[in-house]
Amino acid sequence: MINTVEKIYTENGFSYKVIYQDGTEWSVPQDTANRHYQEILDEIINGNTSIFGDSVPEELQTDADAKLFKQQYNAYGTAVERLAQYQVALGVEEVREMQPTGEQVFNEETLEMEDVMHEVVVVQAIEPVEATVEITVYDENNPEAEPTIQTIENPLITKDNQERAEAQAVVDSTPQAVIDAWNEV
């Protein structure tokens, strides 16, 4: 963990002197490809600005803000994609539509060529999973006891609901600027 960070001037401009709590000391260039520089940005993102003494240098705050924005953007995208997946408890209904075959025939009533249409499945049906499953429960304290059967929610549904709730929490906590940037793409 970082103990202190201070700006130092070098031949190539400036870098940062980082002292870790174990006493090791590094001179870290302002380079987003540098692992130690990323650690500094993480400290800022996590709110540990006391390592800078008076205030966070503007260039560091700018880079930390950009990194946080990128993290939120990626997390939002992953969450949106997860929520777009079907719910295993509900399944998916088959969807069919009429599409042209590429062949045309002459319509004698309209005196025009018309596409020959064919019904095509565009979304395959997926059956919902069973809502509950039965499990055999053994009494650990009494190995001689007969096992019992319990009915529980299907673990696939439980996992799906948990993942969807986590994804929704990410979507709900995403700043509007990140959502706007996502929607621009």
Disulfide bonds with the S-S distance in Angstrom:
none
